[in-house]
């Protein structure tokens, strides 16, 4: 799993693909945990946190663009 600063360096598309892969992996781990014993149960927690980290970065970017748009609108209005 990657650190937050590596995730912040990714483009939006790369981040979305990483989120998709992490979600698939978490789903597989959840199914495996229900049907058989996991080798490392801590992987579930790691993947949940990794997904949360990605979503947090995506939300930060979304808020940043909204904030920039609001500031641009303020400067244009008389």
VMD Tcl script that builds the backbone (N, CA, C; Angstrom):
set m [mol new atoms 234]
animate dup $m
set s [atomselect $m all]
$s set {name element resname resid chain x y z} {
  {N N UNK 1 A 0.838 -1.176 0.000}
  {CA C UNK 1 A 0.000 0.000 0.000}
  {C C UNK 1 A 0.881 1.237 0.000}
  {N N UNK 2 A 0.329 2.237 -0.602}
  {CA C UNK 2 A 1.108 3.447 -0.793}
  {C C UNK 2 A 0.827 4.466 0.301}
  {N N UNK 3 A 1.792 5.297 0.509}
  {CA C UNK 3 A 1.654 6.371 1.489}
  {C C UNK 3 A 0.844 7.508 0.867}
  {N N UNK 4 A 0.373 8.390 1.717}
  {CA C UNK 4 A -0.485 9.480 1.254}
  {C C UNK 4 A 0.235 10.406 0.284}
  {N N UNK 5 A 1.513 10.666 0.514}
  {CA C UNK 5 A 2.204 11.591 -0.387}
  {C C UNK 5 A 2.373 10.985 -1.784}
  {N N UNK 6 A 2.457 9.661 -1.885}
  {CA C UNK 6 A 2.500 9.022 -3.206}
  {C C UNK 6 A 1.135 9.130 -3.885}
  {N N UNK 7 A 0.086 8.992 -3.098}
  {CA C UNK 7 A -1.262 9.096 -3.652}
  {C C UNK 7 A -1.547 10.516 -4.133}
  {N N UNK 8 A -1.048 11.513 -3.402}
  {CA C UNK 8 A -1.278 12.905 -3.798}
  {C C UNK 8 A -0.573 13.254 -5.097}
  {N N UNK 9 A 0.490 12.536 -5.424}
  {CA C UNK 9 A 1.217 12.776 -6.669}
  {C C UNK 9 A 0.500 12.194 -7.884}
  {N N UNK 10 A -0.453 11.298 -7.654}
  {CA C UNK 10 A -1.182 10.655 -8.748}
  {C C UNK 10 A -2.190 11.616 -9.369}
  {N N UNK 11 A -2.513 11.343 -10.624}
  {CA C UNK 11 A -3.572 12.111 -11.278}
  {C C UNK 11 A -4.925 11.596 -10.783}
  {N N UNK 12 A -5.977 12.321 -11.125}
  {CA C UNK 12 A -7.322 11.913 -10.708}
  {C C UNK 12 A -7.694 10.543 -11.276}
  {N N UNK 13 A -7.304 10.299 -12.526}
  {CA C UNK 13 A -7.627 9.020 -13.163}
  {C C UNK 13 A -6.879 7.859 -12.488}
  {N N UNK 14 A -5.604 8.084 -12.189}
  {CA C UNK 14 A -4.819 7.047 -11.518}
  {C C UNK 14 A -5.389 6.765 -10.134}
  {N N UNK 15 A -5.797 7.807 -9.442}
  {CA C UNK 15 A -6.365 7.661 -8.116}
  {C C UNK 15 A -7.674 6.868 -8.169}
  {N N UNK 16 A -8.493 7.141 -9.174}
  {CA C UNK 16 A -9.756 6.413 -9.333}
  {C C UNK 16 A -9.504 4.932 -9.627}
  {N N UNK 17 A -8.509 4.650 -10.453}
  {CA C UNK 17 A -8.183 3.254 -10.756}
  {C C UNK 17 A -7.627 2.538 -9.517}
  {N N UNK 18 A -6.822 3.217 -8.750}
  {CA C UNK 18 A -6.280 2.643 -7.522}
  {C C UNK 18 A -7.407 2.352 -6.537}
  {N N UNK 19 A -8.366 3.263 -6.450}
  {CA C UNK 19 A -9.524 3.052 -5.576}
  {C C UNK 19 A -10.324 1.840 -6.032}
  {N N UNK 20 A -10.523 1.719 -7.328}
  {CA C UNK 20 A -11.277 0.594 -7.870}
  {C C UNK 20 A -10.581 -0.734 -7.552}
  {N N UNK 21 A -9.267 -0.779 -7.735}
  {CA C UNK 21 A -8.506 -1.992 -7.438}
  {C C UNK 21 A -8.546 -2.326 -5.949}
  {N N UNK 22 A -8.404 -1.308 -5.112}
  {CA C UNK 22 A -8.414 -1.533 -3.665}
  {C C UNK 22 A -9.781 -2.019 -3.202}
  {N N UNK 23 A -10.834 -1.485 -3.797}
  {CA C UNK 23 A -12.188 -1.914 -3.444}
  {C C UNK 23 A -12.417 -3.374 -3.835}
  {N N UNK 24 A -11.929 -3.750 -5.019}
  {CA C UNK 24 A -12.053 -5.143 -5.456}
  {C C UNK 24 A -11.290 -6.080 -4.516}
  {N N UNK 25 A -10.097 -5.663 -4.136}
  {CA C UNK 25 A -9.286 -6.484 -3.247}
  {C C UNK 25 A -9.957 -6.630 -1.892}
  {N N UNK 26 A -10.514 -5.542 -1.379}
  {CA C UNK 26 A -11.214 -5.606 -0.097}
  {C C UNK 26 A -12.414 -6.537 -0.187}
  {N N UNK 27 A -13.154 -6.459 -1.277}
  {CA C UNK 27 A -14.309 -7.331 -1.462}
  {C C UNK 27 A -13.881 -8.802 -1.456}
  {N N UNK 28 A -12.798 -9.103 -2.169}
  {CA C UNK 28 A -12.303 -10.481 -2.202}
  {C C UNK 28 A -11.876 -10.951 -0.816}
  {N N UNK 29 A -11.237 -10.061 -0.079}
  {CA C UNK 29 A -10.811 -10.413 1.279}
  {C C UNK 29 A -12.013 -10.650 2.187}
  {N N UNK 30 A -13.050 -9.826 2.032}
  {CA C UNK 30 A -14.254 -10.014 2.845}
  {C C UNK 30 A -14.932 -11.340 2.539}
  {N N UNK 31 A -15.018 -11.684 1.262}
  {CA C UNK 31 A -15.605 -12.968 0.884}
  {C C UNK 31 A -14.761 -14.106 1.427}
  {N N UNK 32 A -13.458 -13.978 1.290}
  {CA C UNK 32 A -12.564 -15.017 1.781}
  {C C UNK 32 A -12.668 -15.160 3.300}
  {N N UNK 33 A -12.836 -14.047 4.000}
  {CA C UNK 33 A -12.936 -14.125 5.460}
  {C C UNK 33 A -14.225 -14.812 5.892}
  {N N UNK 34 A -15.256 -14.726 5.062}
  {CA C UNK 34 A -16.523 -15.382 5.393}
  {C C UNK 34 A -16.503 -16.876 5.075}
  {N N UNK 35 A -15.756 -17.247 4.062}
  {CA C UNK 35 A -15.777 -18.641 3.628}
  {C C UNK 35 A -14.641 -19.481 4.210}
  {N N UNK 36 A -13.511 -18.838 4.445}
  {CA C UNK 36 A -12.376 -19.573 4.990}
  {C C UNK 36 A -11.557 -18.640 5.854}
  {N N UNK 37 A -10.524 -19.182 6.411}
  {CA C UNK 37 A -9.696 -18.398 7.315}
  {C C UNK 37 A -8.662 -17.582 6.538}
  {N N UNK 38 A -8.506 -16.317 6.935}
  {CA C UNK 38 A -7.525 -15.454 6.291}
  {C C UNK 38 A -6.136 -15.699 6.870}
  {N N UNK 39 A -5.124 -15.563 6.004}
  {CA C UNK 39 A -3.753 -15.689 6.475}
  {C C UNK 39 A -3.381 -14.502 7.362}
  {N N UNK 40 A -3.817 -13.332 6.948}
  {CA C UNK 40 A -3.518 -12.110 7.701}
  {C C UNK 40 A -4.797 -11.289 7.842}
  {N N UNK 41 A -5.532 -11.463 8.926}
  {CA C UNK 41 A -6.768 -10.705 9.112}
  {C C UNK 41 A -6.554 -9.190 9.161}
  {N N UNK 42 A -5.357 -8.777 9.469}
  {CA C UNK 42 A -5.070 -7.340 9.527}
  {C C UNK 42 A -5.144 -6.689 8.149}
  {N N UNK 43 A -5.126 -7.494 7.095}
  {CA C UNK 43 A -5.227 -6.948 5.731}
  {C C UNK 43 A -6.567 -6.245 5.521}
  {N N UNK 44 A -7.618 -6.718 6.162}
  {CA C UNK 44 A -8.924 -6.062 6.029}
  {C C UNK 44 A -8.842 -4.622 6.521}
  {N N UNK 45 A -8.264 -4.436 7.692}
  {CA C UNK 45 A -8.129 -3.109 8.275}
  {C C UNK 45 A -7.240 -2.227 7.404}
  {N N UNK 46 A -6.162 -2.774 6.894}
  {CA C UNK 46 A -5.239 -2.011 6.055}
  {C C UNK 46 A -5.932 -1.531 4.785}
  {N N UNK 47 A -6.719 -2.413 4.170}
  {CA C UNK 47 A -7.395 -2.033 2.927}
  {C C UNK 47 A -8.501 -1.011 3.185}
  {N N UNK 48 A -9.233 -1.155 4.287}
  {CA C UNK 48 A -10.258 -0.162 4.613}
  {C C UNK 48 A -9.636 1.214 4.808}
  {N N UNK 49 A -8.515 1.258 5.498}
  {CA C UNK 49 A -7.838 2.543 5.719}
  {C C UNK 49 A -7.262 3.102 4.425}
  {N N UNK 50 A -6.759 2.226 3.573}
  {CA C UNK 50 A -6.212 2.659 2.291}
  {C C UNK 50 A -7.307 3.280 1.431}
  {N N UNK 51 A -8.474 2.647 1.407}
  {CA C UNK 51 A -9.614 3.177 0.652}
  {C C UNK 51 A -10.042 4.525 1.229}
  {N N UNK 52 A -10.075 4.624 2.548}
  {CA C UNK 52 A -10.440 5.889 3.190}
  {C C UNK 52 A -9.429 6.980 2.854}
  {N N UNK 53 A -8.162 6.621 2.796}
  {CA C UNK 53 A -7.111 7.585 2.460}
  {C C UNK 53 A -7.311 8.116 1.039}
  {N N UNK 54 A -7.626 7.216 0.115}
  {CA C UNK 54 A -7.847 7.626 -1.275}
  {C C UNK 54 A -9.064 8.542 -1.369}
  {N N UNK 55 A -10.154 8.165 -0.707}
  {CA C UNK 55 A -11.368 8.984 -0.756}
  {C C UNK 55 A -11.152 10.345 -0.120}
  {N N UNK 56 A -10.330 10.409 0.917}
  {CA C UNK 56 A -10.018 11.683 1.556}
  {C C UNK 56 A -9.277 12.596 0.589}
  {N N UNK 57 A -8.311 12.057 -0.122}
  {CA C UNK 57 A -7.551 12.851 -1.081}
  {C C UNK 57 A -8.458 13.328 -2.219}
  {N N UNK 58 A -9.353 12.451 -2.670}
  {CA C UNK 58 A -10.289 12.853 -3.719}
  {C C UNK 58 A -11.187 13.991 -3.234}
  {N N UNK 59 A -11.646 13.910 -2.001}
  {CA C UNK 59 A -12.512 14.952 -1.439}
  {C C UNK 59 A -11.740 16.262 -1.272}
  {N N UNK 60 A -10.480 16.181 -0.848}
  {CA C UNK 60 A -9.656 17.385 -0.726}
  {C C UNK 60 A -9.545 18.093 -2.073}
  {N N UNK 61 A -9.327 17.320 -3.118}
  {CA C UNK 61 A -9.209 17.903 -4.456}
  {C C UNK 61 A -10.527 18.532 -4.894}
  {N N UNK 62 A -11.625 17.861 -4.585}
  {CA C UNK 62 A -12.944 18.370 -4.945}
  {C C UNK 62 A -13.212 19.700 -4.232}
  {N N UNK 63 A -12.904 19.762 -2.946}
  {CA C UNK 63 A -13.116 20.997 -2.193}
  {C C UNK 63 A -12.210 22.112 -2.694}
  {N N UNK 64 A -11.008 21.748 -3.081}
  {CA C UNK 64 A -10.063 22.749 -3.590}
  {C C UNK 64 A -10.588 23.384 -4.877}
  {N N UNK 65 A -11.118 22.552 -5.798}
  {CA C UNK 65 A -11.645 23.098 -7.050}
  {C C UNK 65 A -12.899 23.939 -6.797}
  {N N UNK 66 A -13.742 23.511 -5.863}
  {CA C UNK 66 A -14.932 24.296 -5.524}
  {C C UNK 66 A -14.534 25.641 -4.929}
  {N N UNK 67 A -13.530 25.613 -4.074}
  {CA C UNK 67 A -13.057 26.835 -3.440}
  {C C UNK 67 A -12.466 27.786 -4.473}
  {N N UNK 68 A -11.704 27.245 -5.405}
  {CA C UNK 68 A -11.122 28.078 -6.456}
  {C C UNK 68 A -12.203 28.676 -7.345}
  {N N UNK 69 A -13.232 27.902 -7.637}
  {CA C UNK 69 A -14.333 28.410 -8.457}
  {C C UNK 69 A -15.083 29.520 -7.727}
  {N N UNK 70 A -15.271 29.352 -6.424}
  {CA C UNK 70 A -15.966 30.372 -5.648}
  {C C UNK 70 A -15.144 31.659 -5.589}
  {N N UNK 71 A -13.836 31.522 -5.440}
  {CA C UNK 71 A -12.978 32.704 -5.401}
  {C C UNK 71 A -12.967 33.408 -6.753}
  {N N UNK 72 A -12.976 32.642 -7.836}
  {CA C UNK 72 A -13.004 33.233 -9.161}
  {C C UNK 72 A -14.315 33.982 -9.390}
  {N N UNK 73 A -15.402 33.423 -8.891}
  {CA C UNK 73 A -16.698 34.076 -9.036}
  {C C UNK 73 A -16.754 35.371 -8.220}
  {N N UNK 74 A -16.117 35.378 -7.061}
  {CA C UNK 74 A -16.091 36.586 -6.241}
  {C C UNK 74 A -15.299 37.712 -6.910}
  {N N UNK 75 A -14.213 37.351 -7.544}
  {CA C UNK 75 A -13.389 38.378 -8.183}
  {C C UNK 75 A -14.050 38.942 -9.429}
  {N N UNK 76 A -14.899 38.139 -10.085}
  {CA C UNK 76 A -15.589 38.607 -11.280}
  {C C UNK 76 A -16.804 39.451 -10.980}
  {N N UNK 77 A -17.457 39.184 -9.859}
  {CA C UNK 77 A -18.676 39.937 -9.534}
  {C C UNK 77 A -18.299 41.332 -8.990}
  {N N UNK 78 A -19.078 42.342 -9.346}
  {CA C UNK 78 A -18.757 43.716 -8.928}
  {C C UNK 78 A -19.048 44.002 -7.487}
}
mol reanalyze $m
mol bondsrecalc $m
mol representation Tube
mol addrep $m
